[in-house]
Amino acid sequence: MLRLNDRSLYLNELRPPDGYVLDKALGTTFTLDLLSLLVAPVSMVFYEAESSSAVLKDPTAVLEALRRVTGRVGIFCQQGRISVPSTSRLLYSYLEPAVIEVRPPRKNGVFHPKVWLLRFVGEEHPVMYRFLCLSRNLTFDKSWDTVLCLEGTVLNRRYGIGRTKPLVDFVRSLPRLAVREVGPSVLDMVEQIAGEVARVRFEVPEGFSEFSFVPVGIPGYRRRISLSARNRLLVLSPFLTEDVLEPLAESGRGNVLISRAESLDGISDDALAAIKSRTSVYAMDEQAERPEEVDVEDQLSQDADDMTELDRAEADLSGLHAKMYIAEDGWDARLLTGSANATTAAMGGANVEFMVELTGRRALVGINRFMGAETDKNAFRSLLVPYERTSPVADDEDAKIRKALEGVLARGRQALTEADLSLQVVLVGPDLYSMEMMGAAGALSRFPENTVGICFPITTGENAARALEPLVVGRALSFPNMSLVSLTSFVAFKLIASLEGRSMETSFVLNLPVRGMPEERDRQILLAIVSDEGRFIRYLLFLLADESDASLIGRVLAMESSQVGEGKPLPNDIPLLEELVRAYARDPERLTRIGRLVDDLLESDEGRKGIPEGFERVWKALMQARSKG
């Protein structure tokens, strides 16, 4: 049970099972990394690729992956918690309709669930769903996390299955939490998934006899998670508040508490002593937290110029992020896993959370089985060290100032998220635009005085940043001289707060409503990416490949950019003409998509440079044959 060699990579869990392709994907997260979301469709579509990092370096592959999932992926995240990308990528603009920012019903809470519902279809198989319940956000953090995977097929029955109703209600609640109107494609997807999941009998995981879905913080469901056990209780959480830990001090013997050392440092001396009277307290071993620290630092310093943004993200290792609770009652044990930390906000109902409770025999899924033997180097226990406080908790003045600065930045973030900001695109010249940002009258009157800020479209980078002062005093803020392809609804904000000679900063992205976005923007982004013969041929081959055609996709992904374009013949195992003829015979719609791309390229001299010599002649012959029927 949860042995260290039973690890799962996040992106692997998004890949279709054999005989299936992804049809739709619905996810939730607290924080969102746009690069992670960019890679997710790559993993879903090009699942035969050996490395998502390698695929990400090919913009034509990412473009085609995004095209295939457009309107079929939706991710709900806490408003103001999208990370600012470290580099600008035009392809981020394709993610705009898929990212839905939300707020929880309770003002002092956050939207914190981390789940995926994936719909897979296959020609000779029933519709299948995969449910993932995670303890991590959609980021590239390499932390110790938990993931629960449940699968099942849609049953041919009229009524739903009682066990899935909490999950169905959770899914249907998501659009109601959105801060602005949700697009029709996402609404349709939510309703289809909710309707079908109601008729899915998810298989009980091995070792357990029963499970139940536990949404928290949505209408109609309990606002509190109770941690209690007749015999023993294990709490595994990176963040803690003392009131939630009271059961560890009041009942049971041989309880276990596992957390980060800095979180344990925040418990008062009296509370810690009471907990330790009944509980063994552990922190993560520093060596276990960063097992590759030296190698990674060496790589970052030696190869920084060659590393992609994804490489750097994957090199960022961190510690404990898992949340899990095990309560032993007699011969049985209940295991609760998901997004909720052992904090008042999570357990008390201020947040929206999602957990799954699993029940089994104590001998199979209890605390001893989870911890493992002390002599077992592959047991979870091997990652832990007993927590010992060497000195009383000090009244740290620096900590007070840090906390005060965090509060100032939080108020600044809240003021911006509640300012009803929007964008207006204005054409000011040939292929030249201005984006005007406005907020509701007086919306930023509560912006902290000791805070300054800047903002910029993520497609332009910080060099194009503008100060927030116009917004604070109620005027419009302008981003001038923008090209068509740089227009985006993703705007980054950077805030710096100062207090008693100290300063602290934070940054985030908002997905803002836009008026006047030119319809041809996405087409121009495509043409900017398919900008030469090599990229045109690669993208053409991706367009021709079925999602299930692993052979062709694999060969295209394996091609080096230098192998194609600029008059060079295609490798012998890439039969472009044969693939075009096959599409003509079996799937004319693919030719229609290629035709739109070719027509767009032929409209300009620059676009014509991307079409290989001789291709136009072959293409015209195919179109003539098609028109003759």
C-alpha positions as CSV (number, residue, x, y, z in Angstrom):
1,M,0.0,0.0,0.0
2,L,1.5,3.3,-1.2
3,R,5.0,1.9,-1.5
4,L,7.6,4.3,-2.9
5,N,8.2,2.2,-6.0
6,D,4.4,2.5,-6.9
7,R,4.8,6.0,-8.2
8,S,2.6,7.6,-10.8
9,L,3.4,10.5,-13.1
10,Y,0.6,13.0,-13.3
11,L,0.6,13.2,-17.1
12,N,0.5,9.4,-17.5
13,E,-2.8,9.4,-15.7
14,L,-4.3,11.6,-18.5
15,R,-3.5,9.1,-21.3
16,P,-6.2,7.0,-22.8
17,P,-6.3,3.2,-22.2
18,D,-5.7,0.8,-25.0
19,G,-8.4,0.9,-27.7
20,Y,-9.6,4.3,-26.6
21,V,-9.0,8.0,-27.5
22,L,-9.8,11.0,-25.3
23,D,-13.2,12.6,-26.0
24,K,-13.6,15.1,-23.2
25,A,-11.7,16.2,-20.0
26,L,-13.0,18.2,-17.1
27,G,-10.6,19.3,-14.3
28,T,-10.4,21.4,-11.2
29,T,-7.4,22.9,-9.5
30,F,-6.6,25.7,-7.0
31,T,-3.5,27.0,-8.7
32,L,-2.9,26.6,-12.4
33,D,0.3,26.6,-14.4
34,L,-0.5,27.4,-18.0
35,L,2.5,25.5,-19.2
36,S,1.2,22.4,-17.5
37,L,-2.2,22.9,-19.1
38,L,-0.4,23.3,-22.5
39,V,1.3,20.0,-22.0
40,A,-1.9,18.2,-20.8
41,P,-3.5,18.0,-24.3
42,V,-0.1,16.7,-25.6
43,S,-0.2,13.9,-23.1
44,M,-3.9,13.2,-23.9
45,V,-3.4,13.1,-27.7
46,F,0.2,12.2,-28.4
47,Y,0.3,9.6,-25.7
48,E,2.8,7.4,-27.6
49,A,5.5,10.1,-27.3
50,E,8.3,9.2,-25.0
51,S,8.7,12.7,-23.6
52,S,6.2,15.5,-23.2
53,S,9.1,17.8,-22.9
54,A,10.4,16.9,-26.3
55,V,6.9,17.3,-27.9
56,L,6.5,20.7,-26.3
57,K,9.5,21.9,-28.2
58,D,7.6,21.2,-31.4
59,P,5.0,24.0,-31.7
60,T,3.3,22.2,-34.6
61,A,2.6,19.1,-32.4
62,V,1.3,21.3,-29.5
63,L,-0.8,23.2,-32.0
64,E,-2.4,20.1,-33.3
65,A,-3.0,18.6,-29.8
66,L,-4.7,21.9,-28.9
67,R,-6.8,21.8,-32.0
68,R,-8.0,18.3,-31.3
69,V,-9.1,19.1,-27.8
70,T,-10.6,22.5,-28.5
71,G,-14.0,22.7,-26.9
72,R,-13.4,19.3,-25.2
73,V,-11.3,20.4,-22.3
74,G,-12.3,22.6,-19.4
75,I,-10.4,23.5,-16.3
76,F,-11.9,25.3,-13.3
77,C,-9.4,27.2,-11.0
78,Q,-9.4,29.7,-8.2
79,Q,-9.6,33.2,-9.6
80,G,-6.3,35.0,-9.3
81,R,-4.3,31.8,-8.9
82,I,-3.0,31.3,-12.4
83,S,0.8,31.4,-12.4
84,V,2.7,33.9,-14.6
85,P,4.6,32.0,-17.4
86,S,8.3,32.6,-17.4
87,T,8.3,32.9,-21.2
88,S,5.8,34.1,-23.8
89,R,4.1,31.6,-26.0
90,L,1.5,32.4,-28.7
91,L,-0.1,29.0,-28.1
92,Y,-1.3,30.1,-24.6
93,S,-4.0,32.0,-26.4
94,Y,-5.6,28.8,-27.5
95,L,-6.2,27.9,-23.8
96,E,-8.4,31.0,-23.1
97,P,-11.8,29.3,-23.5
98,A,-10.7,26.3,-21.6
99,V,-9.7,28.2,-18.4
100,I,-12.7,29.1,-16.2
101,E,-11.9,31.1,-13.0
102,V,-14.2,30.6,-10.1
103,R,-14.8,31.8,-6.5
104,P,-16.2,29.6,-3.7
105,P,-19.6,30.4,-2.2
106,R,-18.1,31.5,1.1
107,K,-16.1,34.8,0.9
108,N,-13.3,33.7,3.3
109,G,-12.6,30.4,1.5
110,V,-10.9,29.3,-1.7
111,F,-11.7,26.9,-4.5
112,H,-9.3,24.0,-3.7
113,P,-10.5,20.7,-5.2
114,K,-8.1,18.8,-7.5
115,V,-10.0,16.3,-9.7
116,W,-10.2,15.2,-13.3
117,L,-13.0,13.4,-15.1
118,L,-11.9,12.0,-18.4
119,R,-14.3,10.6,-21.0
120,F,-12.8,8.0,-23.4
121,V,-14.4,6.5,-26.5
122,G,-13.4,3.6,-28.7
123,E,-14.9,2.1,-31.8
124,E,-15.6,-1.3,-30.3
125,H,-15.8,-0.3,-26.6
126,P,-18.4,1.3,-24.4
127,V,-17.9,4.9,-23.2
128,M,-15.4,4.8,-20.3
129,Y,-14.7,7.4,-17.6
130,R,-11.6,7.8,-15.5
131,F,-11.9,9.8,-12.2
132,L,-8.7,11.2,-10.7
133,C,-8.7,12.6,-7.1
134,L,-5.4,14.3,-6.4
135,S,-3.7,16.2,-3.7
136,R,-1.8,18.4,-6.1
137,N,-2.6,21.3,-8.4
138,L,-2.1,21.4,-12.1
139,T,1.5,22.4,-11.9
140,F,4.9,20.7,-12.4
141,D,5.7,20.5,-8.7
142,K,7.7,17.4,-7.9
143,S,6.3,16.9,-4.5
144,W,5.1,13.8,-2.6
145,D,1.4,13.6,-3.5
146,T,-1.4,11.1,-3.7
147,V,-3.6,10.2,-6.6
148,L,-6.6,8.0,-6.6
149,C,-7.7,6.6,-10.0
150,L,-11.2,5.1,-10.5
151,E,-12.5,3.8,-13.8
152,G,-15.8,2.5,-15.0
153,T,-18.0,2.3,-18.1
154,V,-21.4,4.0,-18.7
155,L,-24.2,1.5,-18.0
156,N,-27.3,1.2,-20.1
157,R,-29.8,2.1,-17.4
158,R,-32.4,4.7,-16.9
159,Y,-31.6,5.8,-13.3
160,G,-28.3,6.9,-11.8
161,I,-26.2,5.1,-9.3
162,G,-26.6,6.5,-5.8
163,R,-22.9,6.3,-5.0
164,T,-22.0,8.8,-7.8
165,K,-24.6,11.4,-6.9
166,P,-22.2,13.6,-4.8
167,L,-19.8,13.6,-7.8
168,V,-22.5,14.5,-10.2
169,D,-23.7,17.3,-8.0
170,F,-20.2,18.6,-7.6
171,V,-19.7,18.7,-11.4
172,R,-23.0,20.5,-12.0
173,S,-22.1,23.1,-9.3
174,L,-18.9,24.2,-11.1
175,P,-20.4,26.6,-13.7
176,R,-22.4,28.4,-10.9
177,L,-19.1,29.3,-9.2
178,A,-17.6,30.9,-12.3
179,V,-16.8,34.6,-12.1
180,R,-18.1,35.3,-15.6
181,E,-20.3,33.6,-18.1
182,V,-19.2,30.1,-19.1
183,G,-19.0,29.3,-22.8
184,P,-21.5,27.0,-24.4
185,S,-19.0,24.2,-25.2
186,V,-18.0,23.9,-21.6
187,L,-21.6,24.1,-20.4
188,D,-22.5,21.3,-22.8
189,M,-19.5,19.2,-21.7
190,V,-20.4,19.7,-18.0
191,E,-24.0,18.5,-18.6
192,Q,-23.0,15.5,-20.7
193,I,-20.3,14.4,-18.2
194,A,-22.7,14.8,-15.2
195,G,-25.5,12.9,-17.0
196,E,-23.2,10.0,-18.0
197,V,-21.2,9.8,-14.8
198,A,-24.5,9.3,-12.9
199,R,-24.7,5.9,-14.7
200,V,-21.0,4.8,-14.2
201,R,-20.3,2.1,-11.6
202,F,-16.7,2.9,-10.7
203,E,-14.6,-0.1,-9.7
204,V,-13.6,-0.3,-6.0
205,P,-9.8,-0.1,-5.7
206,E,-7.9,-3.2,-4.7
207,G,-7.7,-3.8,-1.0
208,F,-10.9,-1.8,-0.2
209,S,-14.5,-2.9,0.1
210,E,-16.3,0.4,-0.3
211,F,-15.8,4.0,-1.2
212,S,-17.8,7.3,-1.3
213,F,-17.4,10.7,-2.9
214,V,-17.1,13.6,-0.4
215,P,-17.6,17.1,-1.8
216,V,-17.2,19.9,0.7
217,G,-18.4,23.5,0.5
218,I,-21.0,23.2,-2.2
219,P,-24.7,23.7,-1.6
220,G,-26.5,20.6,-0.3
221,Y,-23.4,19.0,1.3
222,R,-21.8,19.1,4.7
223,R,-19.5,21.9,5.3
224,R,-17.3,20.1,7.8
225,I,-15.0,17.1,7.6
226,S,-14.8,15.2,10.9
227,L,-11.6,13.6,11.9
228,S,-12.4,11.0,14.5
229,A,-11.4,7.4,15.3
230,R,-12.2,4.9,18.1
231,N,-8.8,3.5,18.1
232,R,-6.1,5.3,16.1
233,L,-5.8,8.2,13.7
234,L,-3.2,9.2,11.1
235,V,-3.1,12.7,9.8
236,L,-0.8,13.4,6.8
237,S,-1.0,17.1,5.7
238,P,1.5,19.8,4.7
239,F,-0.5,22.5,6.4
240,L,-2.0,22.5,9.9
241,T,-4.1,24.4,12.4
242,E,-4.3,23.4,16.0
243,D,-8.1,23.1,16.3
244,V,-8.2,20.4,13.6
245,L,-5.5,18.4,15.4
246,E,-7.4,18.2,18.7
247,P,-8.5,14.6,18.1
248,L,-4.9,13.6,18.1
249,A,-4.6,15.0,21.7
250,E,-7.9,13.8,23.0
251,S,-8.4,10.2,21.9
252,G,-6.7,7.1,20.7
253,R,-3.3,5.7,21.3
254,G,-0.5,5.3,18.8
255,N,-1.8,8.1,16.6
256,V,0.5,9.5,13.8
257,L,0.9,13.1,12.6
258,I,3.1,13.7,9.5
259,S,3.7,17.2,8.2
260,R,6.3,19.7,7.0
261,A,8.8,20.8,9.7
262,E,7.8,24.5,9.2
263,S,4.1,23.7,9.8
264,L,4.9,21.7,12.9
265,D,7.0,24.6,14.1
266,G,3.9,26.7,14.0
267,I,2.1,24.6,16.7
268,S,2.2,26.1,20.2
269,D,4.3,24.3,22.8
270,D,1.3,23.3,24.9
271,A,-0.6,22.0,21.9
272,L,2.4,20.0,20.7
273,A,2.9,18.5,24.1
274,A,-0.8,17.4,24.3
275,I,-0.6,15.9,20.8
276,K,2.6,14.0,21.6
277,S,1.0,12.4,24.7
278,R,-1.0,10.2,22.3
279,T,0.7,10.7,18.9
280,S,4.0,10.0,17.1
281,V,4.9,13.2,15.2
282,Y,7.1,13.1,12.1
283,A,8.5,15.5,9.5
284,M,9.7,14.7,6.0
285,D,13.4,13.8,5.9
286,E,15.2,16.6,4.1
287,Q,17.1,14.1,2.0
288,A,13.8,12.5,0.9
289,E,12.3,15.9,0.1
290,R,15.0,16.8,-2.5
291,P,16.6,13.5,-3.6
292,E,18.2,15.1,-6.8
293,E,19.0,18.5,-5.4
294,V,22.8,18.5,-6.2
295,D,22.4,17.1,-9.7
296,V,19.6,19.5,-10.5
297,E,21.5,22.5,-9.3
298,D,24.5,21.5,-11.3
299,Q,22.3,21.1,-14.4
300,L,20.6,24.4,-13.9
301,S,24.0,26.2,-13.6
302,Q,25.7,24.4,-16.5
303,D,22.9,24.1,-19.0
304,A,20.7,27.0,-18.2
305,D,20.8,28.4,-21.8
306,D,19.8,25.0,-23.3
307,M,17.0,24.2,-20.8
308,T,13.4,24.8,-21.9
309,E,10.8,26.3,-19.5
310,L,9.4,22.8,-19.0
311,D,12.8,21.5,-18.2
312,R,13.2,24.1,-15.4
313,A,9.7,23.4,-14.1
314,E,10.4,19.6,-14.0
315,A,13.7,20.3,-12.2
316,D,11.9,22.1,-9.3
317,L,11.6,19.5,-6.7
318,S,9.6,20.2,-3.5
319,G,8.5,18.3,-0.4
320,L,5.3,17.0,1.1
321,H,2.0,18.0,-0.6
322,A,-0.1,14.8,0.1
323,K,-3.3,15.0,2.2
324,M,-4.5,11.7,3.7
325,Y,-6.2,10.6,6.8
326,I,-6.6,7.1,8.2
327,A,-9.1,6.3,11.0
328,E,-9.0,2.9,12.6
329,D,-12.3,1.6,14.2
330,G,-12.0,-2.0,15.4
331,W,-11.1,-4.3,12.5
332,D,-11.8,-1.7,9.9
333,A,-10.1,1.4,8.6
334,R,-11.3,4.4,6.8
335,L,-8.9,6.3,4.5
336,L,-9.7,9.8,3.3
337,T,-7.7,11.3,0.5
338,G,-8.0,14.4,-1.7
339,S,-7.5,18.1,-1.5
340,A,-8.3,19.1,2.1
341,N,-5.4,20.1,4.4
342,A,-5.7,19.7,8.2
343,T,-6.7,23.3,8.5
344,T,-9.8,25.1,9.7
345,A,-10.5,26.6,6.3
346,A,-10.5,23.1,4.6
347,M,-12.1,21.1,7.4
348,G,-14.5,23.8,8.5
349,G,-16.3,24.3,5.2
350,A,-14.9,27.7,4.1
351,N,-13.2,26.1,1.1
352,V,-14.6,24.1,-1.7
353,E,-12.8,20.7,-1.5
354,F,-13.1,17.2,-2.8
355,M,-12.2,14.0,-1.0
356,V,-12.9,10.3,-1.4
357,E,-13.4,8.0,1.6
358,L,-12.4,4.4,1.2
359,T,-13.1,1.6,3.7
360,G,-11.3,-1.7,4.1
361,R,-9.9,-4.1,6.7
362,R,-7.3,-2.5,9.0
363,A,-4.8,-5.3,8.3
364,L,-4.8,-4.3,4.6
365,V,-5.3,-0.5,4.6
366,G,-4.6,0.6,8.1
367,I,-1.9,2.8,9.6
368,N,0.7,0.1,10.1
369,R,0.3,-1.1,6.5
370,F,0.7,2.5,5.3
371,M,3.7,3.3,7.4
372,G,5.5,0.0,6.7
373,A,8.2,-1.7,8.7
374,E,11.1,0.3,10.1
375,T,13.5,-2.0,8.2
376,D,11.8,-1.6,4.9
377,K,13.7,1.0,2.8
378,N,10.8,1.1,0.3
379,A,8.2,2.0,3.0
380,F,6.8,5.5,3.4
381,R,8.2,5.4,6.9
382,S,11.7,5.6,5.4
383,L,11.0,9.2,4.2
384,L,10.3,10.4,7.8
385,V,12.2,11.6,10.8
386,P,10.8,12.1,14.3
387,Y,10.0,15.7,14.8
388,E,11.7,17.3,17.8
389,R,11.5,20.9,18.8
390,T,14.9,22.1,20.0
391,S,13.6,25.4,21.4
392,P,10.3,27.0,22.3
393,V,8.4,28.8,19.5
394,A,9.8,32.3,19.4
395,D,8.0,35.5,19.0
396,D,9.6,36.2,15.7
397,E,9.4,39.8,14.6
398,D,10.5,38.9,11.0
399,A,7.7,36.4,10.9
400,K,5.2,39.0,11.9
401,I,6.3,41.4,9.2
402,R,6.2,38.6,6.6
403,K,2.7,37.7,7.7
404,A,1.6,41.4,7.5
405,L,3.1,41.7,4.0
406,E,1.3,38.5,2.9
407,G,-1.9,40.1,4.1
408,V,-1.3,43.3,2.2
409,L,-0.6,41.3,-1.0
410,A,-3.7,39.2,-0.4
411,R,-5.8,42.4,-0.2
412,G,-4.2,43.7,-3.4
413,R,-5.0,40.5,-5.2
414,Q,-8.6,40.5,-3.9
415,A,-9.1,44.1,-4.9
416,L,-8.1,43.2,-8.5
417,T,-10.1,40.0,-8.7
418,E,-13.2,41.8,-7.5
419,A,-12.7,44.9,-9.7
420,D,-14.7,43.5,-12.6
421,L,-11.9,44.1,-15.0
422,S,-12.4,43.8,-18.7
423,L,-10.6,44.4,-22.0
424,Q,-11.6,46.3,-25.2
425,V,-9.6,45.7,-28.4
426,V,-9.3,48.7,-30.7
427,L,-7.8,48.7,-34.2
428,V,-5.5,51.7,-34.5
429,G,-3.7,50.9,-37.8
430,P,-2.8,48.1,-40.3
431,D,-2.2,45.0,-38.1
432,L,-1.9,47.3,-35.1
433,Y,-4.1,47.3,-32.1
434,S,-4.6,48.7,-28.6
435,M,-6.1,46.9,-25.7
436,E,-7.9,49.0,-23.1
437,M,-8.4,47.6,-19.6
438,M,-11.2,49.1,-17.4
439,G,-12.7,48.2,-14.1
440,A,-16.0,49.0,-12.4
441,A,-16.3,52.5,-11.0
442,G,-14.5,52.7,-7.6
443,A,-13.7,49.0,-7.7
444,L,-10.1,49.6,-6.7
445,S,-10.7,52.1,-4.0
446,R,-9.6,49.5,-1.4
447,F,-6.3,48.8,-3.2
448,P,-3.6,48.9,-0.4
449,E,-1.8,52.2,-0.3
450,N,1.6,50.6,0.5
451,T,1.5,48.5,-2.7
452,V,2.5,49.2,-6.2
453,G,1.8,47.0,-9.2
454,I,2.2,46.5,-12.9
455,C,0.4,44.4,-15.5
456,F,1.0,43.1,-19.0
457,P,-0.5,40.7,-21.6
458,I,1.4,37.3,-21.2
459,T,2.1,37.3,-24.9
460,T,4.2,40.4,-24.7
461,G,6.2,39.8,-21.5
462,E,7.1,42.2,-18.7
463,N,8.9,44.6,-21.1
464,A,5.5,45.8,-22.1
465,A,4.2,46.3,-18.6
466,R,2.1,49.2,-17.5
467,A,1.7,50.6,-14.0
468,L,-1.7,50.0,-12.3
469,E,-2.1,53.7,-11.2
470,P,-4.7,54.5,-13.9
471,L,-7.0,51.7,-12.7
472,V,-6.6,52.7,-9.1
473,V,-7.8,56.2,-9.8
474,G,-10.7,55.0,-12.1
475,R,-9.2,55.5,-15.5
476,A,-8.6,53.1,-18.4
477,L,-5.2,51.4,-18.7
478,S,-3.9,51.0,-22.3
479,F,-1.6,48.4,-23.9
480,P,-0.6,50.1,-27.2
481,N,1.0,48.9,-30.4
482,M,0.0,45.3,-30.1
483,S,0.1,42.9,-33.1
484,L,-2.9,40.7,-34.0
485,V,-1.3,37.5,-32.7
486,S,-0.3,39.1,-29.3
487,L,-3.9,40.0,-28.4
488,T,-5.0,37.8,-25.5
489,S,-7.4,37.7,-22.5
490,F,-4.6,36.5,-20.2
491,V,-3.2,39.5,-18.3
492,A,-0.4,39.1,-15.8
493,F,-0.3,41.2,-12.6
494,K,2.8,41.8,-10.4
495,L,2.3,43.4,-6.9
496,I,5.0,44.7,-4.6
497,A,4.1,45.5,-0.9
498,S,6.4,47.4,1.4
499,L,6.3,47.6,5.2
500,E,8.9,48.8,7.7
501,G,11.7,48.7,5.2
502,R,10.8,45.2,4.0
503,S,9.2,44.3,0.7
504,M,7.5,41.2,-0.7
505,E,6.0,40.5,-4.2
506,T,3.5,38.3,-5.8
507,S,2.3,37.7,-9.3
508,F,-0.7,36.1,-11.0
509,V,-2.7,36.0,-14.2
510,L,-6.4,36.8,-14.8
511,N,-8.4,35.5,-17.7
512,L,-10.4,38.6,-18.5
513,P,-13.5,39.1,-20.7
514,V,-12.6,40.7,-24.0
515,R,-14.8,42.8,-26.4
516,G,-13.7,43.3,-30.0
517,M,-11.3,40.4,-30.3
518,P,-10.8,39.9,-34.1
519,E,-12.1,36.6,-35.4
520,E,-9.0,36.0,-37.5
521,R,-6.6,36.1,-34.5
522,D,-6.4,32.3,-34.0
523,R,-5.9,31.8,-37.7
524,Q,-3.0,34.3,-37.7
525,I,-1.4,32.5,-34.7
526,L,-1.6,29.2,-36.7
527,L,0.0,30.8,-39.7
528,A,2.7,32.3,-37.5
529,I,3.6,28.9,-36.2
530,V,3.3,27.0,-39.5
531,S,5.8,29.5,-40.9
532,D,8.2,27.5,-43.0
533,E,8.3,24.3,-45.1
534,G,9.5,22.1,-42.3
535,R,6.7,23.1,-39.9
536,F,4.1,23.1,-42.7
537,I,4.9,19.4,-43.5
538,R,5.0,18.4,-39.9
539,Y,1.6,20.0,-39.2
540,L,0.2,18.5,-42.4
541,L,1.2,15.1,-41.2
542,F,-0.4,15.7,-37.8
543,L,-3.6,16.8,-39.5
544,L,-3.6,13.6,-41.6
545,A,-2.9,11.2,-38.7
546,D,-5.8,9.6,-36.8
547,E,-5.6,9.9,-33.0
548,S,-5.3,6.1,-33.0
549,D,-2.6,6.1,-35.7
550,A,0.3,5.7,-33.3
551,S,2.7,4.6,-36.0
552,L,2.4,7.7,-38.1
553,I,2.3,10.1,-35.2
554,G,5.3,8.4,-33.6
555,R,7.4,8.7,-36.8
556,V,6.5,12.4,-37.2
557,L,7.4,13.1,-33.5
558,A,10.7,11.3,-34.0
559,M,11.6,13.5,-37.0
560,E,14.1,16.2,-36.4
561,S,13.2,19.6,-37.7
562,S,16.3,19.6,-39.9
563,Q,15.1,16.5,-41.7
564,V,12.3,18.3,-43.6
565,G,11.7,21.5,-45.4
566,E,13.9,23.8,-47.5
567,G,13.7,21.4,-50.5
568,K,14.8,18.3,-48.6
569,P,12.9,15.1,-49.3
570,L,10.8,13.5,-46.6
571,P,12.3,10.5,-44.8
572,N,11.4,7.2,-46.7
573,D,9.0,6.1,-43.9
574,I,6.9,9.2,-44.1
575,P,4.7,8.7,-47.2
576,L,3.0,12.2,-47.4
577,L,1.4,11.5,-50.8
578,E,0.0,8.2,-49.7
579,E,-1.5,9.8,-46.6
580,L,-3.1,12.5,-48.7
581,V,-4.6,9.9,-51.0
582,R,-5.8,7.8,-48.0
583,A,-7.5,10.9,-46.5
584,Y,-9.1,11.6,-49.9
585,A,-10.6,8.1,-50.0
586,R,-11.5,7.6,-46.3
587,D,-11.9,10.9,-44.5
588,P,-12.5,13.9,-46.8
589,E,-13.1,16.2,-43.8
590,R,-9.3,16.1,-43.2
591,L,-8.7,17.4,-46.6
592,T,-11.2,20.3,-45.9
593,R,-9.1,21.3,-42.9
594,I,-5.9,21.1,-44.9
595,G,-7.6,23.1,-47.7
596,R,-8.3,25.9,-45.2
597,L,-4.7,26.0,-44.1
598,V,-3.4,26.0,-47.7
599,D,-5.8,28.7,-48.8
600,D,-4.7,30.9,-45.8
601,L,-1.0,30.4,-46.7
602,L,-1.6,31.2,-50.4
603,E,-3.2,34.6,-49.5
604,S,0.2,36.2,-48.8
605,D,3.7,36.1,-50.2
606,E,5.0,35.3,-46.8
607,G,2.6,32.4,-46.4
608,R,3.6,31.0,-49.8
609,K,7.1,30.5,-48.6
610,G,5.9,27.9,-46.2
611,I,4.5,25.6,-48.9
612,P,7.1,23.2,-50.3
613,E,7.8,23.3,-54.1
614,G,5.5,20.9,-56.0
615,F,2.9,20.6,-53.2
616,E,0.5,23.1,-54.7
617,R,0.4,21.1,-58.0
618,V,-0.4,17.8,-56.1
619,W,-2.9,19.6,-54.0
620,K,-4.8,21.1,-57.0
621,A,-4.9,17.6,-58.6
622,L,-6.5,16.2,-55.5
623,M,-9.0,19.0,-55.2
624,Q,-10.0,18.6,-58.9
625,A,-10.5,14.9,-58.4
626,R,-12.6,15.5,-55.3
627,S,-14.8,18.1,-57.1
628,K,-15.5,15.6,-59.9
629,G,-16.7,13.2,-57.2
